[in-house]
Amino acid sequence: MRKKIVLVSLLVSVIAIVLLAVLFSGIYYSGMVAKTQEQLKGYMSVFESERAETDISDPSFAQVFSQKLSGARVTLLATDGSVLSDSAQDAETAENHADREEVIAALETGEGFAMRRSATVGEQLVYYCKAFTDGESGYLLRLAVSSPSLFGVFADSLPTFLWLLIAELVICMLVAWLSTSFVLRPVEQLTHEAATGGGREVRTRYPELQPIAKMMNDMNADINDKVEKMREDSRLGKLILDSMEHGIVIFRDPSDIILINKTAARLLDYEHNEPIPCFTEDREIADILAAGESSSLYRKIDGRDYNFRFTFNEKSRVLLITDVTESMAAARSKNDFIANVTHEMNTPLTSIRGFAELIAADAVPPERIGHAARTIIRQSDRLSKLIRRIIDFSAIDSDELPEYEVDLSGLMHEIVPTFEPRLSQKNITLTQDIADGVKVNSRRERLVEIANNLISNGIRYNKEGGTLSVRLTGGEAPVLTVSDTGIGLSEEDKTRIFDRFYTVDKSHNGEGGGFGLGLAIVKKLCRRAGWKLSVESKLGEGTSFIIEFSANKED
């Protein structure tokens, strides 16, 4: 900007000096012409003063009078324009001067001036012609002196003009540089302060720059607000992404990751600025990326099931990772339910239909009819028991009856003895350690359901001649523990033991209520009440179910 200002200033100065030079040359030239005209009038007055004594008819008149006028050209003309005598040429060979400007003016007004280049003498001349009368006749006297042209005057002044121009350019450049520095320095300081002030208020002591400073402050404030909002939006977006249970990855190619949240980085073992391993090492994923078509697949990571959903657009690709462990477990539970219920219902229904068809066909001896009827009744009870268990499990969610304080110690003393016949059948030894005065805020039927299921489970999966232990401790957080020395649980069974319709030993076929719903009901009741339910077991050594009756909700 400073260079432009200096160059413009120099250009304006040069143009101004040239114009002034031309103007002054014109003025000087005009003054010189006027002075020459005055000189010629003076010469003419000399003639007028000597006119009476001068013989103009003498052929040498023009030469003599020219010498008296310091060499000025003298021409004596007749009124018709013919040359009578000329100090610069022979009168006889001179052409008629009637068409000369000064001659025409003199004949019309008495005198006339003209300026032109003379072909005779080869110079620029100023002419002054005046008409005279001598009796009845008249004549014209024309005087002329040399005078430089306007261009000649300008050319004569050119060396001086060039020196002045150089001096003016130097001075102008210096003044322009200093003036622009003086003018631009506050602006530069203002812009520097605005650029490096880090959002601080811009100040200036120059009133002319106050509007600019205010505009900059307003712009800085607006920019700071927008930047802060963008940062806040970015922080919020990052917080939301990092808080998501799902993993999300936005990328252009396996080594160009645009965005990845913490969940995805952890699951995919992602290191910053490194390609995601599974994008190149997993053949199926690599094929999906190469095809560029939306697809889904499942992968197991750290024992949990995840759905990988790939979507594509023109500029990027998106991977959404969803934990589907629970949904897949629910699907397995559903399949188990269908298989279990189908099996449990099919067996008694087959038995009932078979005996009914035999009775209808009179194919059962009279002495066997009672046995067939008892079988039909037993299998019908089995179907009813299965349906009742399913209804009981579903009814837990809709149970909104108020809770009250239940004497758990007394309740356990009532329930445990009712299992004596079943304990005797398997020759199981029962040990009890039930603290007195233990009370729990719940409902009696819920606690009965829990105790019955845990003890029944301990008997059903216990070994012949094994041991069953029921222990209840008091205090601020009572604990109920039911332990057996039965078949125990594998690691897989531990993760699924509380699923609906899941049974460890498939050989029981529902005998004694073993439909795979008992422990699911216990878990659902404990979760609803906020009690902690856990299991400890070793395969082939036995299992312990523990309920902590605390106020803390189960995770």
Buried (B, 14 or more C-beta within 10 A) or exposed (E): EEEEBBEEBBEEBBEEBEEEBEEBBEEBBEEBBEEBBEBBBEBBEEBEEEEEEBEBEEEEBBBBBBEBBEEBBBBBBBBEBEBBBBBBBEBEEBEEBBEBBBBBBBBEEEBBBBBEEBEBEEBBBBBBBBBBEEEEEEBBBBBBBBBBEBEEBBEEBEEEBEEBBEEBBEEBBEEBBEEBEEEBEBBEBBBEBBEEBEEEEBEBEEEEBEEBBEEBBEEBEEEEEEEEEEEEEEEEEEEEBEEBEBBBBBBEEBEEBEBBBBBBBEBBEBEEEEBBEBBEEBEEBBEBBEEEEEBEEEBEBEEEBBBBBBEBEEEBBBBBBBBBBEEBBBEEBEEBBEEBBEEBBEBBBEBBEBBEEBBEEEEBEEEEBEEBBEBBEEBBEBBEBBEEBBEEBEEBEEEEEEEEEBBBBBBBBEBBEEBEEBBEEBEBEBEEEBBEEBBBEBBEEBBBBBBBBBBBBBBBBBBEEBBBBBBBBBEEEBBBBBBBBBBBBBEEBBEBBBBBBBBBEEEBBBEBBBBBBBBBBBBBBBBBBEBBBEBEBEEEEBBBBBBBBBEEEBE
